[in-house]
Amino acid sequence: MTVTAVSFRTHLRRQARAELAFRLLTRFCAFLVLALLAGVILILIRGSWPALKLFKFGFLTHDIWDPVAVQFGALAPLYGTVITSLIAMLLAVPFAFGIAVFLTEICPLWLRGPISTGIELLAAVPSIVYGLWGLFIFAPMLQQTLQPWLIAHVGTLPGVGHLFRGPPFGIGLLTAGLVLSIMVLPFITAVMREVFATAPASLKEAAYGVGATRWEVIWDVVVPYSRVGMVGGVMLGLGRALGETMAVTFVAGNAAQISASLLAPGTTIAASIANEFTEAVGPVYLSALIALGLILFLLTVTVIAAARLMLLRLDTRGPAL
Amino acid sequence: MSNLTRRRVVAVLALGTSGVMTLLALAVLAAILWTLLSHGLQGLSLRVFTQMTPPPGGSGGLLNAIFGSVTMTALGLLMGGPIGILAATYLAEYGRKERWSVVIRFINDVLLSAPSIVVGLFVYALLVVQMGHFSGIAGAVALSIIVIPVTVRTAEDMLRLIPQGLRHASAGLGAHPWRTIVSVVYPAARSGLMTGLLLAVARISGETAPLLFTALNNQYWSNSLNQPMANLPYVIFQFAMSPYKNWQSLAWTGALLITLFVLFLSITARMIARLFGPQERRLE
């Protein structure tokens, strides 16, 4: 068969049409990502409107969450969310730093692969499995060991002592924070490893050249160089901790209250939604839960966006986690 | 103690601590896996795969939950995967230098770490309220929304690794860009795209929060996407929180199954990336 000029022209036209269609299709899908963010925010605002209209700004400042009296304030879940995330950060950040140092500076090459896989697998374990483990293994263990010790020794101190008083329930905000710290550890570690790698070898070699120890090279050269990125990594972990749902639902204790003690049961925004949504009766109750979701989404998106911006300054995008 | 000795001691202590921290983190992983194995294996039998979820105290398996999870995960991947890869194609090929691409890339990275429970709320308001009831399709849509950012990110990274020379060669033969992308770039990036999709499946197969108020649960066998659909994560949640021993035992078995599946996927994805990925990754 010979290719005639006419059939070649139709072929070209067909190709051009396919080209246009494909290009538009990819562009449509790309903008769908933007639409997704906008859609989530719009739908959440619409859903939470009845509750926000009823409680106004008080929704953020009241700590009474009473479905029976139809009184809803987000302060207790908000408090729980922030406290558990802070506990998680307090523990996860030094550990992530240590692990990143170990993996980038000390670990022999042949061990690096298996160990970093192990750390990353901590991120692959589903949230619900952390919840199960936290509720049946970790919380009873804390109830027997750490919590009585804290109550006996730290609880008697003035000031900080208030944080560790009351009976050891096992579950509670402290336990939720500890479980969260394990869950966000791989994320922070991944970012820290990535930013440590951006420190120029010439700087490190210069430091070694003037006689610095390995630790001094890390602490005085690599850390100052990658400070912004490290903060970005910490905030990325924070964003994760704030929105983590299932594990916290299992171990936080599901009590919408603000207690002075970290050992007392509490709740977080995500856990409140997970626990109560399917049982919520009445439009105000449902709307209040959606408003909680809106607060959570805006909070996490702000934290994560700030984190990613910091990482962009270092020309890394942060891990695909 | 001389200054030098002090500095050396500090170095050894600090680096030693970092090693201990790494060991502790790995020990936690080992503890979790050990717990899963010791609690989950007892309940593991053929029954788990052949019988429906039991009433409290009765005997049964997880068949309907496994079926529902597989169905919704597959559907979520089928909906979210192509959208993700096409969006990544725009970011890596057509819109590489456009200003909008920077914004989309950034928003996508933000969505990547956004809380999944909010996705559940979104789909609830979008689909469940309109349909008037919970359904398997709503669950699948929620999962697909989680698949999209993961796929966009991994696929774009992989497409960018394909050398420009291949594209130029194809263009030199007279191929339109779309032809180049479909017949040259995608095949060259095949293992990378596979890795991304596997990671996306790993991510959604353990997700519970987005299913709580989309697919909900179903105690019975249902293959209708228009009905509430049983799924492993929800069943684990419900059974673990219950006071019944047989339910709790099944929850552990279900958790073991999910975790083994997810870990298997993560490790497989890693192996594919290492074995078939671009050279520079192999040197790691």
Interface residues (C-beta under 8 A of the other chain):
Chain A: Q15 A16 A18 E19 F22 R23 L25 T26 R27 F28 C29 A30 F31 L32 V33 L34 L36 L37 G39 V40 I43 L44 R46 G47 P94 F95 F97 G98 I99 V101 F102 L103 E105 I106 C107 R112 G113 I115 T117 G118 I119 E120 L121 L122 A124 V125 P126 S127 I128 V129 Y130 G131 L132 W133 L135 F136 I137 I182 L185 F187 T213 R214 W215 E216 I218 W219 L236 G239 R240 L242 G243 E244 T245 M246 T249 F250 A270 I273 A274 F277 T278 L289 I290 G293 L296 F297 T300 V301 I304 A305 R308 L312 R317 G318 A320 L321
Chain B: R7 R8 V10 A11 A14 L15 T17 S18 G19 V20 M21 T22 L24 A25 L26 V28 L29 A31 I32 T35 L36 H39 I83 G84 L86 A87 T89 Y90 L91 E93 Y94 G95 W100 S101 V103 I104 R105 F106 I107 N108 D109 V110 L111 L112 S113 A114 P115 S116 I117 V118 V119 L121 F122 Y124 A125 L126 I145 I148 P149 V150 V152 R153 T154 D157 H176 P177 W178 R179 I181 V182 L199 A202 S205 G206 E207 T208 A209 L212 F213 L216 P233 I236 F237 A240 M241 A251 W252 A255 I258 T259 V262 L263 S266 I267 R270 E284
